[in-house]
Amino acid sequence: MNKIPCPVCGTPLRISQATSRKAKKPKQFLMVSCSVDGRHFRGFINDREFVSRVVGKAEELSRQEAEVTN
């Protein structure tokens, strides 16, 4: 997988799941941020279909890893 560097410090960016705080219906986002300091770079991806595909793949990979370790 390609690693995207932080535009400030050059370390690989981290991707994590985030949810909206103020929306009446909670929405899921993917947050892209600098792994050293979140103030360097922080962005959100909110395309519903893309986010659900990425979250689904992550859950599938977690299940597969759990099966391998057991």
TIMI-2910 file (N, C-alpha, C, CB; in pm, 1 decimal, decimal comma, always signed):
<rs>
+----------+----------+----------+----------+----------+----------+----------+----------+----------+----------+----------+----------+------+
!      n_x !      n_y !      n_z !     ca_x !     ca_y !     ca_z !      c_x !      c_y !      c_z !     cb_x !     cb_y !     cb_z ! resn !
+----------+----------+----------+----------+----------+----------+----------+----------+----------+----------+----------+----------+------+
!    +84,8 !   -117,9 !     +0,0 !     +0,0 !     +0,0 !     +0,0 !    +89,1 !   +124,0 !     +0,0 !    -96,3 !     -0,1 !   +122,5 !  Met !
!    +50,5 !   +222,8 !    -74,1 !   +125,8 !   +348,0 !    -78,4 !   +105,1 !   +425,3 !    +49,9 !    +84,2 !   +433,0 !   -199,2 !  Asn !
!   +211,6 !   +490,8 !    +94,6 !   +201,9 !   +574,6 !   +214,4 !   +206,6 !   +719,4 !   +170,7 !   +316,4 !   +543,0 !   +316,5 !  Lys !
!   +111,9 !   +797,4 !   +218,6 !   +105,3 !   +939,1 !   +185,1 !   +172,1 !  +1015,3 !   +298,6 !    -43,2 !   +986,9 !   +162,9 !  Ile !
!   +274,4 !  +1095,0 !   +267,6 !   +345,5 !  +1166,1 !   +374,3 !   +271,9 !  +1293,1 !   +418,7 !   +486,3 !  +1202,0 !   +327,7 !  Pro !
!   +293,5 !  +1327,7 !   +543,8 !   +241,5 !  +1454,1 !   +597,5 !   +311,8 !  +1567,7 !   +524,0 !   +263,5 !  +1464,9 !   +753,9 !  Cys !
!   +237,4 !  +1669,6 !   +478,8 !   +300,3 !  +1779,9 !   +407,7 !   +392,5 !  +1865,0 !   +495,2 !   +194,6 !  +1866,9 !   +348,1 !  Pro !
!   +382,5 !  +1853,7 !   +628,3 !   +465,3 !  +1934,5 !   +718,1 !   +591,1 !  +1859,5 !   +760,3 !   +385,2 !  +1975,5 !   +841,6 !  Val !
!   +574,3 !  +1734,0 !   +811,2 !   +689,5 !  +1663,5 !   +867,0 !   +733,1 !  +1541,0 !   +787,2 !   +658,7 !  +1621,9 !  +1006,4 !  Cys !
!   +651,7 !  +1495,1 !   +692,3 !   +691,2 !  +1384,0 !   +606,2 !   +662,3 !  +1245,0 !   +659,2 !   +833,2 !  +1393,7 !   +579,3 !  Gly !
!   +608,7 !  +1231,7 !   +780,4 !   +574,8 !  +1099,1 !   +832,0 !   +447,0 !  +1049,9 !   +765,0 !   +558,2 !  +1102,0 !   +986,6 !  Thr !
!   +427,3 !   +917,0 !   +756,1 !   +305,6 !   +864,7 !   +691,7 !   +179,1 !   +909,5 !   +765,2 !   +310,4 !   +711,2 !   +685,7 !  Pro !
!    +77,0 !   +944,2 !   +687,1 !    -51,2 !   +983,3 !   +745,0 !   -125,5 !   +860,8 !   +795,4 !   -136,8 !  +1059,2 !   +642,1 !  Leu !
!   -206,8 !   +878,9 !   +895,7 !   -284,4 !   +771,1 !   +956,0 !   -430,0 !   +788,6 !   +915,0 !   -269,3 !   +770,3 !  +1111,9 !  Arg !
!   -498,4 !   +676,7 !   +894,0 !   -640,8 !   +678,5 !   +861,6 !   -715,9 !   +611,1 !   +975,0 !   -669,5 !   +607,6 !   +725,1 !  Ile !
!   -818,3 !   +677,1 !  +1026,5 !   -898,6 !   +619,8 !  +1133,7 !  -1045,3 !   +653,1 !  +1111,8 !   -851,4 !   +671,0 !  +1271,0 !  Ser !
!  -1130,1 !   +581,4 !  +1183,2 !  -1273,7 !   +602,7 !  +1173,4 !  -1314,5 !   +715,7 !  +1266,7 !  -1351,2 !   +473,4 !  +1206,8 !  Gln !
!  -1406,2 !   +799,4 !  +1222,4 !  -1456,7 !   +908,6 !  +1305,0 !  -1607,8 !   +917,4 !  +1285,4 !  -1387,1 !  +1044,3 !  +1268,9 !  Ala !
!  -1676,3 !   +973,3 !  +1382,8 !  -1820,4 !   +995,5 !  +1371,8 !  -1849,5 !  +1142,1 !  +1398,8 !  -1899,4 !   +904,4 !  +1470,3 !  Thr !
!  -1958,0 !  +1190,1 !  +1340,0 !  -1995,5 !  +1330,2 !  +1359,1 !  -2042,3 !  +1352,1 !  +1502,2 !  -2106,0 !  +1371,8 !  +1259,2 !  Ser !
!  -2018,3 !  +1470,1 !  +1551,9 !  -2058,0 !  +1502,7 !  +1689,6 !  -2190,5 !  +1577,7 !  +1694,8 !  -1949,7 !  +1585,9 !  +1757,2 !  Arg !
!  -2214,8 !  +1662,8 !  +1596,7 !  -2330,1 !  +1751,7 !  +1604,0 !  -2450,0 !  +1707,3 !  +1521,9 !  -2290,1 !  +1886,5 !  +1560,6 !  Lys !
!  -2433,5 !  +1608,7 !  +1434,9 !  -2544,3 !  +1566,2 !  +1348,5 !  -2650,6 !  +1493,2 !  +1428,9 !  -2493,0 !  +1476,2 !  +1235,1 !  Ala !
!  -2776,2 !  +1508,3 !  +1389,0 !  -2884,9 !  +1437,3 !  +1457,2 !  -2870,7 !  +1287,4 !  +1436,5 !  -3022,5 !  +1485,5 !  +1406,4 !  Lys !
!  -2837,4 !  +1247,2 !  +1314,0 !  -2808,3 !  +1107,2 !  +1285,3 !  -2657,0 !  +1093,8 !  +1276,3 !  -2878,6 !  +1058,5 !  +1152,8 !  Lys !
!  -2596,1 !  +1010,1 !  +1360,7 !  -2450,2 !   +997,1 !  +1355,1 !  -2402,6 !   +951,5 !  +1217,2 !  -2402,1 !   +898,5 !  +1461,7 !  Pro !
!  -2302,1 !  +1018,9 !  +1165,1 !  -2245,7 !   +986,2 !  +1035,2 !  -2102,9 !   +939,0 !  +1054,8 !  -2251,4 !  +1107,8 !   +939,0 !  Lys !
!  -2062,1 !   +842,1 !   +973,0 !  -1925,6 !   +792,6 !   +980,1 !  -1839,2 !   +862,7 !   +877,0 !  -1921,6 !   +641,0 !   +959,0 !  Gln !
!  -1716,6 !   +892,1 !   +915,6 !  -1617,9 !   +953,1 !   +828,6 !  -1489,0 !   +873,9 !   +840,5 !  -1595,7 !  +1102,7 !   +864,1 !  Phe !
!  -1400,2 !   +894,2 !   +745,3 !  -1262,8 !   +849,0 !   +758,9 !  -1180,8 !   +974,8 !   +784,1 !  -1212,5 !   +769,0 !   +630,5 !  Leu !
!  -1102,9 !   +971,7 !   +890,9 !  -1018,3 !  +1086,0 !   +922,4 !   -876,2 !  +1053,0 !   +880,4 !  -1025,3 !  +1122,0 !  +1074,0 !  Met !
!   -814,8 !  +1141,5 !   +805,6 !   -676,0 !  +1127,9 !   +763,6 !   -599,6 !  +1233,9 !   +840,2 !   -658,3 !  +1143,6 !   +606,5 !  Val !
!   -499,2 !  +1191,1 !   +919,2 !   -426,0 !  +1288,6 !  +1000,3 !   -279,9 !  +1250,1 !  +1012,5 !   -488,6 !  +1300,9 !  +1139,1 !  Ser !
!   -200,0 !  +1347,1 !  +1052,5 !    -57,8 !  +1323,4 !  +1075,3 !    -44,1 !  +1236,6 !  +1199,3 !    +21,1 !  +1457,9 !  +1091,3 !  Cys !
!    +38,5 !  +1132,0 !  +1191,4 !    +54,3 !  +1041,9 !  +1305,6 !   +143,4 !  +1102,0 !  +1414,0 !   +111,9 !   +908,7 !  +1259,7 !  Ser !
!   +219,6 !  +1206,1 !  +1381,6 !   +304,9 !  +1271,2 !  +1481,1 !   +228,3 !  +1380,5 !  +1554,8 !   +430,3 !  +1330,0 !  +1414,5 !  Val !
!   +161,1 !  +1465,9 !  +1480,5 !    +88,6 !  +1578,1 !  +1539,8 !    -32,6 !  +1609,9 !  +1453,0 !   +180,7 !  +1703,4 !  +1554,7 !  Asp !
!   -151,4 !  +1589,9 !  +1505,6 !   -274,5 !  +1610,9 !  +1431,2 !   -293,7 !  +1753,3 !  +1381,2 !   -389,6 !  +1573,4 !  +1515,7 !  Gly !
!   -217,5 !  +1847,9 !  +1436,5 !   -228,1 !  +1986,8 !  +1390,0 !   -156,9 !  +2007,3 !  +1256,8 !   -170,5 !  +2082,2 !  +1494,6 !  Arg !
!    -63,8 !  +1917,6 !  +1223,0 !     +7,2 !  +1929,7 !  +1094,8 !    -89,0 !  +1913,5 !   +978,8 !   +119,9 !  +1825,3 !  +1084,6 !  His !
!   -167,6 !  +1807,2 !   +983,1 !   -262,6 !  +1780,9 !   +874,8 !   -377,9 !  +1699,0 !   +929,5 !   -194,3 !  +1707,1 !   +756,1 !  Phe !
!   -498,7 !  +1739,7 !   +894,3 !   -617,4 !  +1663,1 !   +931,5 !   -722,0 !  +1685,4 !   +823,8 !   -671,5 !  +1704,8 !  +1072,9 !  Arg !
!   -777,5 !  +1576,0 !   +772,0 !   -879,6 !  +1585,4 !   +669,3 !   -982,8 !  +1475,6 !   +689,3 !   -817,1 !  +1576,4 !   +529,2 !  Gly !
!  -1100,1 !  +1493,9 !   +631,6 !  -1207,9 !  +1397,6 !   +647,9 !  -1262,0 !  +1354,7 !   +512,7 !  -1319,9 !  +1456,3 !   +733,6 !  Phe !
!  -1291,1 !  +1225,4 !   +499,1 !  -1354,6 !  +1170,3 !   +379,9 !  -1495,0 !  +1129,7 !   +422,0 !  -1273,0 !  +1047,7 !   +319,5 !  Ile !
!  -1596,3 !  +1182,2 !   +354,6 !  -1732,9 !  +1153,1 !   +397,4 !  -1821,0 !  +1093,9 !   +288,7 !  -1796,0 !  +1277,1 !   +448,3 !  Asn !
!  -1762,5 !  +1042,7 !   +181,9 !  -1840,3 !   +974,7 !    +78,7 !  -1894,9 !   +844,6 !   +138,3 !  -1753,0 !   +946,4 !    -49,5 !  Asp !
!  -2025,4 !   +837,2 !   +155,5 !  -2090,0 !   +727,1 !   +228,3 !  -2052,3 !   +590,3 !   +172,6 !  -2240,8 !   +743,5 !   +224,0 !  Arg !
!  -2057,2 !   +573,4 !    +41,4 !  -2026,2 !   +443,5 !    -19,0 !  -1880,3 !   +405,7 !     +1,5 !  -2058,8 !   +445,3 !   -168,1 !  Glu !
!  -1790,1 !   +500,5 !    -18,3 !  -1647,4 !   +474,0 !     -1,2 !  -1616,0 !   +437,3 !   +142,9 !  -1564,7 !   +595,4 !    -43,9 !  Phe !
!  -1671,0 !   +513,4 !   +236,3 !  -1645,9 !   +487,6 !   +378,1 !  -1697,8 !   +350,0 !   +417,3 !  -1711,5 !   +595,9 !   +465,3 !  Val !
!  -1816,6 !   +312,7 !   +373,1 !  -1871,8 !   +181,7 !   +409,1 !  -1787,8 !    +68,5 !   +349,3 !  -2018,1 !   +170,2 !   +361,4 !  Ser !
!  -1735,7 !    +86,4 !   +226,7 !  -1648,2 !    -15,7 !   +167,2 !  -1519,1 !    -30,4 !   +247,4 !  -1615,5 !    +19,9 !    +20,8 !  Arg !
!  -1457,8 !    +80,6 !   +284,1 !  -1331,2 !    +76,3 !   +358,7 !  -1352,0 !    +14,3 !   +496,1 !  -1271,6 !   +217,6 !   +373,1 !  Val !
!  -1458,4 !    +54,0 !   +565,5 !  -1486,9 !     -1,5 !   +697,6 !  -1516,2 !   -151,4 !   +687,1 !  -1606,0 !    +72,3 !   +763,0 !  Val !
!  -1592,0 !   -191,4 !   +585,1 !  -1621,5 !   -333,2 !   +563,8 !  -1495,8 !   -415,0 !   +540,0 !  -1715,7 !   -349,9 !   +446,7 !  Gly !
!  -1404,4 !   -363,2 !   +457,4 !  -1278,6 !   -433,6 !   +431,7 !  -1194,0 !   -442,8 !   +557,8 !  -1199,8 !   -363,4 !   +320,9 !  Lys !
!  -1191,6 !   -336,1 !   +636,8 !  -1114,2 !   -337,0 !   +761,1 !  -1169,3 !   -440,7 !   +857,9 !  -1115,2 !   -197,8 !   +826,4 !  Ala !
!  -1301,5 !   -449,5 !   +868,4 !  -1362,4 !   -549,8 !   +956,9 !  -1331,8 !   -690,8 !   +908,2 !  -1514,7 !   -529,0 !   +965,6 !  Glu !
!  -1335,4 !   -710,8 !   +777,9 !  -1304,6 !   -842,0 !   +719,7 !  -1159,6 !   -881,0 !   +749,4 !  -1329,7 !   -840,9 !   +566,7 !  Glu !
!  -1067,4 !   -787,2 !   +733,6 !   -926,6 !   -814,4 !   +763,2 !   -906,2 !   -846,1 !   +910,9 !   -839,8 !   -695,2 !   +722,9 !  Leu !
!   -977,6 !   -776,2 !   +997,9 !   -967,3 !   -802,8 !  +1141,5 !  -1015,8 !   -943,0 !  +1174,5 !  -1047,6 !   -699,5 !  +1221,2 !  Ser !
!  -1125,2 !   -985,8 !  +1112,1 !  -1176,7 !  -1121,1 !  +1134,9 !  -1076,1 !  -1226,1 !  +1087,0 !  -1311,9 !  -1140,1 !  +1062,9 !  Arg !
!  -1017,4 !  -1202,5 !   +969,4 !   -920,3 !  -1296,5 !   +916,0 !   -797,6 !  -1305,7 !  +1005,7 !   -879,5 !  -1256,0 !   +775,1 !  Gln !
!   -750,5 !  -1193,4 !  +1058,3 !   -635,5 !  -1194,2 !  +1149,1 !   -669,1 !  -1268,6 !  +1276,8 !   -590,7 !  -1051,1 !  +1181,7 !  Glu !
!   -791,6 !  -1250,7 !  +1326,7 !   -833,2 !  -1318,9 !  +1448,7 !   -838,2 !  -1470,2 !  +1426,5 !   -970,6 !  -1266,9 !  +1495,2 !  Ala !
!   -883,3 !  -1513,6 !  +1309,3 !   -888,3 !  -1656,0 !  +1278,7 !   -749,3 !  -1715,5 !  +1268,5 !   -964,0 !  -1679,7 !  +1149,7 !  Glu !
!   -654,8 !  -1642,6 !  +1215,7 !   -518,2 !  -1691,1 !  +1199,9 !   -450,4 !  -1704,7 !  +1336,7 !   -437,4 !  -1596,1 !  +1108,6 !  Val !
!   -476,1 !  -1610,8 !  +1427,3 !   -411,7 !  -1615,5 !  +1558,7 !   -475,0 !  -1719,4 !  +1650,2 !   -418,0 !  -1479,1 !  +1624,6 !  Thr !
!   -597,3 !  -1762,4 !  +1621,8 !   -663,3 !  -1862,0 !  +1708,6 !   -635,9 !  -2000,4 !  +1663,9 !   -811,6 !  -1840,3 !  +1713,0 !  Asn !
+----------+----------+----------+----------+----------+----------+----------+----------+----------+----------+----------+----------+------+
</rs>
